[in-house]
């Protein structure tokens, strides 16, 4: 990443499939740049996994700010975030890596009953077989679509820098370069 890019990267989106490591990388980028990481899942999810009524207003408010890092998800706000970003980091990991990560994370969270956002915890593991929106199924089903969305954004905003991260080494190099 060039010096100019580092100095101008103040509104950063981290794109990728569920389970690819967006939130972890976004937090690391925020730390490296000294800017706020806004975890978009925390803005979206209310108690009992219900969408928060203030989600759109919350995203509008923080994304109008001068500096932030967040994950690029939720169709309602993707266009706004893409328009306001000055850098996109695309976690384009192989599907088998994403699936290994999302399964391990889901099992760990469920086993330890980790509280996520607003009191929510992961659904019972057996629901992967019955719930089409279970995070493991969701990661599998949306993998190709998420790749297409990033490519569409690149066509829509040809001047927007997109840094493609394909493995942990790429991610570490990116953070070190910041």
OpenMM code with the backbone's topology and positions (N, CA, C; nanometers):
from openmm import Vec3, app, unit

residues = "UNK UNK UNK UNK UNK UNK UNK UNK UNK UNK UNK UNK UNK UNK UNK UNK UNK UNK UNK UNK UNK UNK UNK UNK UNK UNK UNK UNK UNK UNK UNK UNK UNK UNK UNK UNK UNK UNK UNK UNK UNK UNK UNK UNK UNK UNK UNK UNK UNK UNK UNK UNK UNK UNK UNK UNK UNK UNK UNK UNK UNK UNK UNK UNK UNK UNK UNK UNK UNK UNK UNK UNK UNK UNK UNK UNK UNK UNK UNK UNK UNK UNK UNK UNK UNK UNK UNK UNK UNK UNK UNK UNK UNK UNK UNK UNK UNK UNK UNK UNK UNK UNK UNK UNK UNK UNK UNK UNK UNK UNK UNK UNK UNK UNK UNK UNK UNK UNK UNK UNK UNK UNK UNK UNK UNK UNK UNK UNK UNK UNK UNK UNK UNK UNK UNK UNK UNK UNK UNK UNK UNK UNK UNK UNK UNK UNK UNK UNK UNK UNK UNK UNK UNK UNK UNK UNK UNK UNK UNK UNK UNK UNK UNK UNK UNK UNK UNK UNK UNK UNK UNK UNK UNK UNK UNK UNK UNK UNK".split()
positions = [
    Vec3(0.0844, -0.1169, 0.0000),
    Vec3(0.0000, 0.0000, 0.0000),
    Vec3(0.0890, 0.1233, 0.0000),
    Vec3(0.0622, 0.2168, -0.0881),
    Vec3(0.1475, 0.3342, -0.1008),
    Vec3(0.1264, 0.4306, 0.0157),
    Vec3(0.2228, 0.5197, 0.0338),
    Vec3(0.2138, 0.6196, 0.1406),
    Vec3(0.0883, 0.7053, 0.1227),
    Vec3(0.0602, 0.7469, -0.0008),
    Vec3(-0.0581, 0.8283, -0.0273),
    Vec3(-0.1844, 0.7538, 0.0120),
    Vec3(-0.1928, 0.6251, -0.0211),
    Vec3(-0.3109, 0.5459, 0.0145),
    Vec3(-0.3270, 0.5373, 0.1653),
    Vec3(-0.2168, 0.5184, 0.2375),
    Vec3(-0.2247, 0.5109, 0.3837),
    Vec3(-0.2784, 0.6412, 0.4411),
    Vec3(-0.2318, 0.7523, 0.3862),
    Vec3(-0.2730, 0.8819, 0.4387),
    Vec3(-0.4175, 0.9146, 0.4045),
    Vec3(-0.4675, 0.8628, 0.2938),
    Vec3(-0.6039, 0.8945, 0.2525),
    Vec3(-0.7043, 0.7875, 0.2914),
    Vec3(-0.6596, 0.6745, 0.3415),
    Vec3(-0.7511, 0.5666, 0.3812),
    Vec3(-0.8109, 0.5996, 0.5172),
    Vec3(-0.9204, 0.6725, 0.5162),
    Vec3(-0.9857, 0.7136, 0.6402),
    Vec3(-1.1260, 0.6554, 0.6516),
    Vec3(-1.1808, 0.6072, 0.5411),
    Vec3(-1.3131, 0.5443, 0.5402),
    Vec3(-1.2948, 0.4092, 0.4718),
    Vec3(-1.2842, 0.3064, 0.5512),
    Vec3(-1.2414, 0.1759, 0.5004),
    Vec3(-1.3527, 0.0726, 0.5158),
    Vec3(-1.3820, 0.0038, 0.4064),
    Vec3(-1.4759, -0.1084, 0.4076),
    Vec3(-1.3974, -0.2373, 0.4000),
    Vec3(-1.4390, -0.3357, 0.4771),
    Vec3(-1.3814, -0.4697, 0.4669),
    Vec3(-1.4924, -0.5601, 0.4148),
    Vec3(-1.4723, -0.6123, 0.2948),
    Vec3(-1.5719, -0.6953, 0.2272),
    Vec3(-1.5300, -0.8411, 0.2321),
    Vec3(-1.6287, -0.9296, 0.2271),
    Vec3(-1.6013, -1.0728, 0.2245),
    Vec3(-1.7223, -1.1503, 0.2714),
    Vec3(-1.7172, -1.2782, 0.2504),
    Vec3(-1.8252, -1.3675, 0.2899),
    Vec3(-1.8327, -1.3797, 0.4417),
    Vec3(-1.9505, -1.4107, 0.4926),
    Vec3(-1.9658, -1.4376, 0.6360),
    Vec3(-1.8649, -1.5433, 0.6783),
    Vec3(-1.7930, -1.5161, 0.7857),
    Vec3(-1.6941, -1.6106, 0.8355),
    Vec3(-1.5556, -1.5940, 0.7766),
    Vec3(-1.5385, -1.4970, 0.6867),
    Vec3(-1.4073, -1.4794, 0.6235),
    Vec3(-1.3088, -1.4043, 0.7125),
    Vec3(-1.3588, -1.3377, 0.8161),
    Vec3(-1.2702, -1.2643, 0.9059),
    Vec3(-1.2818, -1.1136, 0.8927),
    Vec3(-1.3929, -1.0652, 0.8387),
    Vec3(-1.4108, -0.9217, 0.8175),
    Vec3(-1.3970, -0.8413, 0.9465),
    Vec3(-1.4667, -0.8825, 1.0497),
    Vec3(-1.4672, -0.8059, 1.1744),
    Vec3(-1.3293, -0.8047, 1.2390),
    Vec3(-1.2635, -0.9180, 1.2394),
    Vec3(-1.1287, -0.9261, 1.2963),
    Vec3(-1.0331, -0.8350, 1.2206),
    Vec3(-1.0360, -0.8416, 1.0873),
    Vec3(-0.9461, -0.7587, 1.0078),
    Vec3(-0.9832, -0.6110, 1.0198),
    Vec3(-1.1120, -0.5797, 1.0220),
    Vec3(-1.1539, -0.4400, 1.0362),
    Vec3(-1.1017, -0.3809, 1.1673),
    Vec3(-1.1095, -0.4575, 1.2750),
    Vec3(-1.0584, -0.4101, 1.4042),
    Vec3(-0.9076, -0.3865, 1.3971),
    Vec3(-0.8362, -0.4765, 1.3325),
    Vec3(-0.6900, -0.4611, 1.3195),
    Vec3(-0.6555, -0.3384, 1.2353),
    Vec3(-0.7303, -0.3156, 1.1285),
    Vec3(-0.7071, -0.1983, 1.0441),
    Vec3(-0.7361, -0.0709, 1.1227),
    Vec3(-0.8461, -0.0704, 1.1964),
    Vec3(-0.8780, 0.0460, 1.2788),
    Vec3(-0.7673, 0.0775, 1.3778),
    Vec3(-0.7158, -0.0258, 1.4438),
    Vec3(-0.6047, -0.0063, 1.5378),
    Vec3(-0.4821, 0.0493, 1.4664),
    Vec3(-0.4495, -0.0079, 1.3504),
    Vec3(-0.3296, 0.0345, 1.2771),
    Vec3(-0.3403, 0.1793, 1.2292),
    Vec3(-0.4605, 0.2200, 1.1893),
    Vec3(-0.4797, 0.3558, 1.1384),
    Vec3(-0.5181, 0.4552, 1.2480),
    Vec3(-0.5496, 0.4027, 1.3670),
    Vec3(-0.5924, 0.4899, 1.4753),
    Vec3(-0.7303, 0.5495, 1.4516),
    Vec3(-0.8178, 0.4729, 1.3860),
    Vec3(-0.9538, 0.5203, 1.3611),
    Vec3(-1.0550, 0.4192, 1.4139),
    Vec3(-1.1774, 0.4663, 1.4330),
    Vec3(-1.2814, 0.3845, 1.4943),
    Vec3(-1.3252, 0.2693, 1.4043),
    Vec3(-1.3345, 0.1517, 1.4650),
    Vec3(-1.3966, 0.0368, 1.3981),
    Vec3(-1.5411, 0.0320, 1.4445),
    Vec3(-1.6334, 0.0437, 1.3515),
    Vec3(-1.7760, 0.0341, 1.3808),
    Vec3(-1.8206, -0.1045, 1.3370),
    Vec3(-1.8543, -0.1891, 1.4332),
    Vec3(-1.8966, -0.3255, 1.4007),
    Vec3(-2.0416, -0.3210, 1.3546),
    Vec3(-2.0623, -0.3398, 1.2260),
    Vec3(-2.1945, -0.3192, 1.1681),
    Vec3(-2.2972, -0.4203, 1.2185),
    Vec3(-2.2541, -0.5410, 1.2531),
    Vec3(-2.3477, -0.6382, 1.3109),
    Vec3(-2.4083, -0.5858, 1.4413),
    Vec3(-2.3293, -0.5139, 1.5201),
    Vec3(-2.3789, -0.4597, 1.6468),
    Vec3(-2.4835, -0.3512, 1.6235),
    Vec3(-2.4737, -0.2821, 1.5113),
    Vec3(-2.5751, -0.1821, 1.4777),
    Vec3(-2.7022, -0.2473, 1.4243),
    Vec3(-2.6879, -0.3588, 1.3549),
    Vec3(-2.8024, -0.4230, 1.2897),
    Vec3(-2.8870, -0.5072, 1.3847),
    Vec3(-2.8226, -0.5898, 1.4667),
    Vec3(-2.8947, -0.6890, 1.5467),
    Vec3(-2.9434, -0.6330, 1.6798),
    Vec3(-3.0758, -0.6404, 1.6982),
    Vec3(-3.1353, -0.6100, 1.8273),
    Vec3(-3.1560, -0.7391, 1.9041),
    Vec3(-3.2217, -0.7316, 2.0196),
    Vec3(-3.2505, -0.8531, 2.0968),
    Vec3(-3.3286, -0.9552, 2.0133),
    Vec3(-3.3025, -1.0819, 2.0394),
    Vec3(-3.3691, -1.1924, 1.9685),
    Vec3(-3.3476, -1.1867, 1.8175),
    Vec3(-3.2325, -1.1372, 1.7768),
    Vec3(-3.1932, -1.1311, 1.6362),
    Vec3(-3.2863, -1.0454, 1.5511),
    Vec3(-3.3571, -0.9513, 1.6130),
    Vec3(-3.4443, -0.8636, 1.5355),
    Vec3(-3.3635, -0.7445, 1.4854),
    Vec3(-3.3925, -0.6973, 1.3644),
    Vec3(-3.3225, -0.5779, 1.3157),
    Vec3(-3.3570, -0.4572, 1.4035),
    Vec3(-3.2571, -0.3778, 1.4327),
    Vec3(-3.2785, -0.2570, 1.5121),
    Vec3(-3.3437, -0.1496, 1.4252),
    Vec3(-3.4434, -0.0819, 1.4802),
    Vec3(-3.5168, 0.0213, 1.4062),
    Vec3(-3.4268, 0.1378, 1.3658),
    Vec3(-3.3200, 0.1608, 1.4400),
    Vec3(-3.2319, 0.2753, 1.4131),
    Vec3(-3.1143, 0.2404, 1.3220),
    Vec3(-3.1124, 0.1195, 1.2678),
    Vec3(-2.9967, 0.0737, 1.1900),
    Vec3(-2.9595, 0.1710, 1.0780),
    Vec3(-3.0540, 0.2046, 0.9918),
    Vec3(-3.0223, 0.2917, 0.8779),
    Vec3(-2.9723, 0.4280, 0.9244),
    Vec3(-3.0369, 0.4851, 1.0252),
    Vec3(-2.9927, 0.6145, 1.0784),
    Vec3(-2.8533, 0.6048, 1.1400),
    Vec3(-2.8275, 0.4957, 1.2109),
    Vec3(-2.6956, 0.4768, 1.2724),
    Vec3(-2.5857, 0.4689, 1.1667),
    Vec3(-2.6126, 0.3964, 1.0585),
    Vec3(-2.5131, 0.3838, 0.9513),
    Vec3(-2.4951, 0.5179, 0.8803),
    Vec3(-2.6036, 0.5865, 0.8537),
    Vec3(-2.5960, 0.7193, 0.7920),
    Vec3(-2.5087, 0.8113, 0.8768),
    Vec3(-2.5301, 0.8091, 1.0068),
    Vec3(-2.4588, 0.8979, 1.0993),
    Vec3(-2.3089, 0.8670, 1.1015),
    Vec3(-2.2723, 0.7408, 1.1288),
    Vec3(-2.1281, 0.7135, 1.1409),
    Vec3(-2.0570, 0.7276, 1.0072),
    Vec3(-2.1241, 0.6888, 0.8973),
    Vec3(-2.0557, 0.6922, 0.7675),
    Vec3(-2.0403, 0.8337, 0.7130),
    Vec3(-2.1106, 0.9304, 0.7711),
    Vec3(-2.0909, 1.0706, 0.7343),
    Vec3(-1.9647, 1.1266, 0.7992),
    Vec3(-1.9099, 1.0541, 0.8956),
    Vec3(-1.7898, 1.0981, 0.9653),
    Vec3(-1.6658, 1.0921, 0.8774),
    Vec3(-1.5600, 1.1531, 0.9269),
    Vec3(-1.4365, 1.1644, 0.8497),
    Vec3(-1.3536, 1.0369, 0.8472),
    Vec3(-1.3694, 0.9512, 0.9483),
    Vec3(-1.2821, 0.8330, 0.9563),
    Vec3(-1.3556, 0.7185, 1.0243),
    Vec3(-1.3517, 0.6017, 0.9609),
    Vec3(-1.4133, 0.4811, 1.0160),
    Vec3(-1.3658, 0.3590, 0.9384),
    Vec3(-1.3818, 0.2448, 1.0024),
    Vec3(-1.3609, 0.1142, 0.9386),
    Vec3(-1.4834, 0.0312, 0.9737),
    Vec3(-1.5418, -0.0345, 0.8753),
    Vec3(-1.6557, -0.1210, 0.9028),
    Vec3(-1.6603, -0.2345, 0.8018),
    Vec3(-1.7481, -0.3292, 0.8283),
    Vec3(-1.7672, -0.4436, 0.7397),
    Vec3(-1.8719, -0.4062, 0.6344),
    Vec3(-1.8510, -0.4535, 0.5126),
    Vec3(-1.9432, -0.4224, 0.4027),
    Vec3(-2.0446, -0.5343, 0.3907),
    Vec3(-2.1583, -0.5141, 0.4553),
    Vec3(-2.2661, -0.6113, 0.4492),
    Vec3(-2.3978, -0.5392, 0.4715),
    Vec3(-2.5065, -0.6110, 0.4553),
    Vec3(-2.6436, -0.5628, 0.4646),
    Vec3(-2.6793, -0.4802, 0.3408),
    Vec3(-2.7650, -0.5380, 0.2601),
    Vec3(-2.8001, -0.4789, 0.1306),
    Vec3(-2.8574, -0.3381, 0.1441),
    Vec3(-2.9231, -0.3090, 0.2560),
    Vec3(-2.9833, -0.1773, 0.2743),
    Vec3(-2.8800, -0.0652, 0.2786),
    Vec3(-2.7584, -0.0960, 0.3201),
    Vec3(-2.6580, 0.0095, 0.3384),
    Vec3(-2.5339, -0.0086, 0.2511),
    Vec3(-2.5257, -0.1168, 0.1788),
    Vec3(-2.4073, -0.1368, 0.0940),
    Vec3(-2.3839, -0.0208, -0.0025),
    Vec3(-2.4868, 0.0268, -0.0754),
    Vec3(-2.4609, 0.1375, -0.1690),
    Vec3(-2.4071, 0.2627, -0.0995),
    Vec3(-2.4653, 0.2990, 0.0133),
    Vec3(-2.4198, 0.4170, 0.0868),
    Vec3(-2.2748, 0.4013, 0.1305),
    Vec3(-2.2423, 0.2878, 0.1895),
    Vec3(-2.1058, 0.2653, 0.2369),
    Vec3(-2.0064, 0.2627, 0.1212),
    Vec3(-2.0441, 0.2001, 0.0112),
    Vec3(-1.9545, 0.1953, -0.1052),
    Vec3(-1.9301, 0.3353, -0.1606),
    Vec3(-2.0318, 0.4189, -0.1586),
    Vec3(-2.0172, 0.5555, -0.2092),
    Vec3(-1.9267, 0.6390, -0.1193),
    Vec3(-1.9317, 0.6158, 0.0095),
    Vec3(-1.8559, 0.6986, 0.1038),
    Vec3(-1.7153, 0.6460, 0.1328),
    Vec3(-1.6873, 0.5237, 0.0973),
    Vec3(-1.5561, 0.4642, 0.1270),
    Vec3(-1.4470, 0.5241, 0.0394),
    Vec3(-1.3253, 0.5262, 0.0933),
    Vec3(-1.2108, 0.5634, 0.0106),
    Vec3(-1.1118, 0.4484, -0.0050),
    Vec3(-1.1425, 0.3343, 0.0584),
    Vec3(-1.0620, 0.2132, 0.0421),
    Vec3(-1.1490, 0.0926, 0.0749),
    Vec3(-1.1347, -0.0115, -0.0060),
    Vec3(-1.2014, -0.1389, 0.0215),
    Vec3(-1.0942, -0.2451, 0.0373),
    Vec3(-1.1051, -0.3223, 0.1430),
    Vec3(-1.0200, -0.4393, 0.1621),
    Vec3(-1.1107, -0.5593, 0.1400),
    Vec3(-1.0775, -0.6393, 0.0407),
    Vec3(-1.1619, -0.7518, 0.0007),
    Vec3(-1.0989, -0.8821, 0.0481),
    Vec3(-1.1617, -0.9446, 0.1460),
    Vec3(-1.1180, -1.0761, 0.1934),
    Vec3(-1.1721, -1.1802, 0.0966),
    Vec3(-1.0918, -1.2188, 0.0025),
    Vec3(-1.1308, -1.3142, -0.1017),
    Vec3(-1.0606, -1.4471, -0.0751),
    Vec3(-1.1028, -1.5116, 0.0311),
    Vec3(-1.0421, -1.6386, 0.0717),
    Vec3(-1.1079, -1.7544, -0.0021),
    Vec3(-1.0358, -1.8650, -0.0198),
    Vec3(-1.0976, -1.9837, -0.0804),
    Vec3(-1.2173, -2.0305, 0.0030),
    Vec3(-1.3169, -2.0858, -0.0659),
    Vec3(-1.4392, -2.1295, 0.0020),
    Vec3(-1.4094, -2.2272, 0.1155),
    Vec3(-1.3158, -2.3218, 0.0945),
    Vec3(-1.2896, -2.4200, 0.2004),
    Vec3(-1.2315, -2.3535, 0.3258),
    Vec3(-1.1558, -2.2475, 0.3086),
    Vec3(-1.1004, -2.1753, 0.4236),
    Vec3(-1.2125, -2.1030, 0.4982),
    Vec3(-1.2981, -2.0348, 0.4229),
    Vec3(-1.4110, -1.9647, 0.4844),
    Vec3(-1.4986, -2.0626, 0.5618),
    Vec3(-1.5292, -2.1768, 0.5006),
    Vec3(-1.6181, -2.2726, 0.5661),
    Vec3(-1.5540, -2.3303, 0.6925),
    Vec3(-1.4258, -2.3592, 0.6869),
    Vec3(-1.3569, -2.4081, 0.8067),
    Vec3(-1.3648, -2.3031, 0.9181),
    Vec3(-1.3419, -2.1775, 0.8825),
    Vec3(-1.3440, -2.0700, 0.9818),
    Vec3(-1.4835, -2.0485, 1.0394),
    Vec3(-1.5855, -2.0459, 0.9537),
    Vec3(-1.7203, -2.0173, 1.0032),
    Vec3(-1.7726, -2.1324, 1.0887),
    Vec3(-1.7402, -2.2558, 1.0525),
    Vec3(-1.7828, -2.3698, 1.1344),
    Vec3(-1.7118, -2.3654, 1.2700),
    Vec3(-1.5815, -2.3439, 1.2700),
    Vec3(-1.5065, -2.3397, 1.3963),
    Vec3(-1.5563, -2.2265, 1.4859),
    Vec3(-1.5789, -2.1105, 1.4276),
    Vec3(-1.6277, -1.9961, 1.5052),
    Vec3(-1.7662, -2.0243, 1.5634),
    Vec3(-1.8537, -2.0819, 1.4815),
    Vec3(-1.9903, -2.1102, 1.5257),
    Vec3(-1.9916, -2.2125, 1.6380),
    Vec3(-1.9130, -2.3183, 1.6242),
    Vec3(-1.9051, -2.4206, 1.7293),
    Vec3(-1.8501, -2.3591, 1.8581),
    Vec3(-1.7437, -2.2798, 1.8471),
    Vec3(-1.6846, -2.2166, 1.9661),
    Vec3(-1.7854, -2.1245, 2.0347),
    Vec3(-1.8512, -2.0406, 1.9572),
    Vec3(-1.9476, -1.9471, 2.0152),
    Vec3(-2.0636, -2.0208, 2.0822),
    Vec3(-2.1112, -2.1258, 2.0172),
    Vec3(-2.2250, -2.1998, 2.0727),
    Vec3(-2.1837, -2.2759, 2.1984),
    Vec3(-2.0688, -2.3394, 2.1902),
    Vec3(-2.0198, -2.4192, 2.3034),
    Vec3(-2.0009, -2.3346, 2.4287),
    Vec3(-1.9485, -2.2144, 2.4093),
    Vec3(-1.9218, -2.1253, 2.5224),
    Vec3(-2.0363, -2.0266, 2.5472),
    Vec3(-2.1411, -2.0393, 2.4684),
    Vec3(-2.2577, -1.9504, 2.4788),
    Vec3(-2.2142, -1.8040, 2.4820),
    Vec3(-2.1243, -1.7703, 2.3896),
    Vec3(-2.0741, -1.6334, 2.3816),
    Vec3(-2.1873, -1.5385, 2.3444),
    Vec3(-2.1979, -1.4320, 2.4197),
    Vec3(-2.2955, -1.3291, 2.3849),
    Vec3(-2.2391, -1.2466, 2.2702),
    Vec3(-2.3192, -1.2299, 2.1684),
    Vec3(-2.2763, -1.1529, 2.0528),
    Vec3(-2.3281, -1.0098, 2.0663),
    Vec3(-2.4367, -0.9753, 2.0026),
    Vec3(-2.4866, -0.8387, 2.0040),
    Vec3(-2.6220, -0.8355, 2.0718),
    Vec3(-2.6365, -0.7449, 2.1668),
    Vec3(-2.7639, -0.7209, 2.2342),
    Vec3(-2.8243, -0.8475, 2.2934),
    Vec3(-2.7392, -0.9298, 2.3533),
    Vec3(-2.7851, -1.0498, 2.4227),
    Vec3(-2.8025, -1.1728, 2.3357),
    Vec3(-2.7746, -1.1634, 2.2084),
    Vec3(-2.7926, -1.2769, 2.1179),
    Vec3(-2.6793, -1.3777, 2.1317),
    Vec3(-2.7133, -1.5048, 2.1108),
    Vec3(-2.6146, -1.6126, 2.1055),
    Vec3(-2.6410, -1.6940, 1.9792),
    Vec3(-2.5398, -1.7689, 1.9363),
    Vec3(-2.5558, -1.8537, 1.8178),
    Vec3(-2.6688, -1.9539, 1.8392),
    Vec3(-2.7382, -1.9850, 1.7310),
    Vec3(-2.8464, -2.0839, 1.7341),
    Vec3(-2.7886, -2.2227, 1.7608),
    Vec3(-2.8715, -2.3144, 1.8103),
    Vec3(-2.8244, -2.4521, 1.8281),
    Vec3(-2.7677, -2.5073, 1.6968),
    Vec3(-2.6638, -2.5870, 1.7083),
    Vec3(-2.5936, -2.6360, 1.5893),
    Vec3(-2.6817, -2.7178, 1.4968),
    Vec3(-2.7763, -2.7925, 1.5521),
    Vec3(-2.8613, -2.8758, 1.4662),
    Vec3(-2.9459, -2.7918, 1.3702),
    Vec3(-2.9623, -2.6626, 1.3981),
    Vec3(-3.0420, -2.5774, 1.3103),
    Vec3(-2.9759, -2.5537, 1.1748),
    Vec3(-2.8488, -2.5882, 1.1618),
    Vec3(-2.7845, -2.5785, 1.0310),
    Vec3(-2.8607, -2.6621, 0.9279),
    Vec3(-2.9299, -2.7672, 0.9739),
    Vec3(-3.0031, -2.8556, 0.8836),
    Vec3(-3.1427, -2.8040, 0.8500),
    Vec3(-3.1960, -2.7128, 0.9304),
    Vec3(-3.3344, -2.6699, 0.9112),
    Vec3(-3.3512, -2.5218, 0.8804),
    Vec3(-3.2547, -2.4402, 0.9163),
    Vec3(-3.2675, -2.2954, 0.8986),
    Vec3(-3.1820, -2.2491, 0.7808),
    Vec3(-3.2449, -2.2060, 0.6711),
    Vec3(-3.1664, -2.1628, 0.5548),
    Vec3(-3.0809, -2.0393, 0.5820),
    Vec3(-3.1099, -1.9669, 0.6897),
    Vec3(-3.0298, -1.8495, 0.7233),
    Vec3(-2.9286, -1.8775, 0.8347),
    Vec3(-2.9140, -2.0041, 0.8728),
    Vec3(-2.8099, -2.0388, 0.9701),
    Vec3(-2.6768, -1.9912, 0.9123),
    Vec3(-2.5920, -1.9354, 0.9951),
    Vec3(-2.4703, -1.8701, 0.9468),
    Vec3(-2.3819, -1.9622, 0.8631),
    Vec3(-2.3763, -2.0895, 0.8952),
    Vec3(-2.2933, -2.1819, 0.8166),
    Vec3(-2.3527, -2.1991, 0.6770),
    Vec3(-2.4827, -2.2197, 0.6695),
    Vec3(-2.5477, -2.2322, 0.5387),
    Vec3(-2.5401, -2.1009, 0.4620),
    Vec3(-2.5575, -1.9909, 0.5335),
    Vec3(-2.5528, -1.8588, 0.4720),
    Vec3(-2.4156, -1.8339, 0.4083),
    Vec3(-2.3098, -1.8679, 0.4780),
    Vec3(-2.1743, -1.8485, 0.4248),
    Vec3(-2.1554, -1.9272, 0.2955),
    Vec3(-2.2037, -2.0501, 0.2944),
    Vec3(-2.1915, -2.1331, 0.1738),
    Vec3(-2.2736, -2.0739, 0.0597),
    Vec3(-2.3985, -2.0403, 0.0893),
    Vec3(-2.4921, -1.9964, -0.0144),
    Vec3(-2.4566, -1.8608, -0.0742),
    Vec3(-2.3932, -1.7736, 0.0032),
    Vec3(-2.3664, -1.6378, -0.0454),
    Vec3(-2.2226, -1.6166, -0.0922),
    Vec3(-2.1421, -1.7199, -0.0897),
    Vec3(-2.0003, -1.7067, -0.1246),
    Vec3(-1.9819, -1.6443, -0.2635),
    Vec3(-2.0422, -1.7032, -0.3651),
    Vec3(-2.0252, -1.6520, -0.5018),
    Vec3(-2.0875, -1.5137, -0.5178),
    Vec3(-2.2032, -1.4933, -0.4577),
    Vec3(-2.2711, -1.3640, -0.4694),
    Vec3(-2.1862, -1.2522, -0.4090),
    Vec3(-2.1233, -1.2779, -0.2952),
    Vec3(-2.0399, -1.1748, -0.2335),
    Vec3(-1.9214, -1.1383, -0.3219),
    Vec3(-1.8645, -1.2353, -0.3884),
    Vec3(-1.7540, -1.2059, -0.4808),
    Vec3(-1.8043, -1.1171, -0.5950),
    Vec3(-1.9228, -1.1484, -0.6457),
    Vec3(-1.9807, -1.0687, -0.7544),
    Vec3(-2.0091, -0.9253, -0.7104),
    Vec3(-2.0554, -0.9080, -0.5874),
    Vec3(-2.0851, -0.7736, -0.5377),
    Vec3(-1.9610, -0.6853, -0.5344),
    Vec3(-1.8492, -0.7411, -0.4946),
    Vec3(-1.7250, -0.6632, -0.4921),
    Vec3(-1.6841, -0.6267, -0.6344),
    Vec3(-1.6974, -0.7200, -0.7260),
    Vec3(-1.6630, -0.6924, -0.8653),
    Vec3(-1.7550, -0.5857, -0.9251),
    Vec3(-1.8830, -0.5885, -0.8882),
    Vec3(-1.9769, -0.4850, -0.9335),
    Vec3(-1.9382, -0.3489, -0.8770),
    Vec3(-1.8988, -0.3447, -0.7507),
    Vec3(-1.8565, -0.2194, -0.6902),
    Vec3(-1.7343, -0.1643, -0.7632),
    Vec3(-1.6416, -0.2507, -0.7987),
    Vec3(-1.5211, -0.2067, -0.8702),
    Vec3(-1.5578, -0.1435, -1.0043),
    Vec3(-1.6562, -0.1999, -1.0719),
    Vec3(-1.6999, -0.1423, -1.2000),
    Vec3(-1.7728, -0.0092, -1.1781),
    Vec3(-1.8515, -0.0007, -1.0724),
    Vec3(-1.9286, 0.1207, -1.0452),
    Vec3(-1.8408, 0.2365, -0.9973),
    Vec3(-1.7329, 0.2053, -0.9276),
    Vec3(-1.6413, 0.3075, -0.8753),
    Vec3(-1.4990, 0.2737, -0.9172),
    Vec3(-1.4669, 0.2957, -1.0443),
    Vec3(-1.3359, 0.2525, -1.0947),
    Vec3(-1.2159, 0.3166, -1.0253),
    Vec3(-1.2310, 0.4315, -0.9641),
    Vec3(-1.1193, 0.4953, -0.8950),
    Vec3(-1.1024, 0.4522, -0.7504),
    Vec3(-1.1939, 0.3718, -0.7011),
    Vec3(-1.1887, 0.3283, -0.5614),
    Vec3(-1.0842, 0.2182, -0.5452),
    Vec3(-0.9831, 0.2393, -0.4618),
    Vec3(-0.8833, 0.1334, -0.4422),
    Vec3(-0.9451, 0.0118, -0.3722),
    Vec3(-0.9200, -0.1053, -0.4284),
    Vec3(-0.9645, -0.2310, -0.3685),
    Vec3(-0.8411, -0.3176, -0.3498),
    Vec3(-0.8121, -0.3494, -0.2245),
    Vec3(-0.6981, -0.4343, -0.1916),
    Vec3(-0.7516, -0.5751, -0.1682),
    Vec3(-0.7082, -0.6681, -0.2513),
    Vec3(-0.7549, -0.8070, -0.2425),
    Vec3(-0.6643, -0.8859, -0.1487),
    Vec3(-0.7245, -0.9438, -0.0462),
    Vec3(-0.6538, -1.0236, 0.0536),
    Vec3(-0.6980, -1.1679, 0.0354),
    Vec3(-0.6024, -1.2573, 0.0048),
    Vec3(-0.6377, -1.3953, -0.0258),
    Vec3(-0.5936, -1.4962, 0.0800),
    Vec3(-0.5237, -1.4487, 0.1834),
    Vec3(-0.4802, -1.5395, 0.2894),
    Vec3(-0.4337, -1.4566, 0.4098),
    Vec3(-0.3977, -1.5253, 0.5169),
    Vec3(-0.3553, -1.4559, 0.6393),
    Vec3(-0.2268, -1.3764, 0.6194),
    Vec3(-0.1390, -1.4266, 0.5352),
    Vec3(-0.0147, -1.3541, 0.5079),
    Vec3(-0.0449, -1.2204, 0.4421),
    Vec3(-0.1347, -1.2208, 0.3430),
    Vec3(-0.1757, -1.0948, 0.2794),
    Vec3(-0.2331, -0.9987, 0.3828),
    Vec3(-0.3170, -1.0505, 0.4722),
    Vec3(-0.3799, -0.9664, 0.5746),
    Vec3(-0.2742, -0.9054, 0.6669),
    Vec3(-0.1799, -0.9862, 0.7100),
    Vec3(-0.0738, -0.9367, 0.7987),
    Vec3(0.0107, -0.8311, 0.7287),
    Vec3(0.0432, -0.8539, 0.6023),
    Vec3(0.1219, -0.7555, 0.5261),
    Vec3(0.0467, -0.6237, 0.5123),
    Vec3(-0.0823, -0.6333, 0.4867),
    Vec3(-0.1633, -0.5124, 0.4739),
    Vec3(-0.1609, -0.4328, 0.6037),
    Vec3(-0.1881, -0.4977, 0.7140),
    Vec3(-0.1913, -0.4285, 0.8435),
    Vec3(-0.0537, -0.3706, 0.8753),
    Vec3(0.0512, -0.4459, 0.8494),
    Vec3(0.1874, -0.3961, 0.8741),
    Vec3(0.2180, -0.2729, 0.7890),
    Vec3(0.1634, -0.2687, 0.6672),
    Vec3(0.1889, -0.1562, 0.5770),
    Vec3(0.1152, -0.0297, 0.6198),
    Vec3(0.0154, -0.0468, 0.7030),
    Vec3(-0.0607, 0.0701, 0.7478),
    Vec3(0.0148, 0.1415, 0.8580),
] * unit.nanometer
topology = app.Topology()
chain = topology.addChain("A")
for resn in residues:
    res = topology.addResidue(resn, chain)
    for name in ("N", "CA", "C"):
        topology.addAtom(name, app.Element.getBySymbol(name[0]), res)
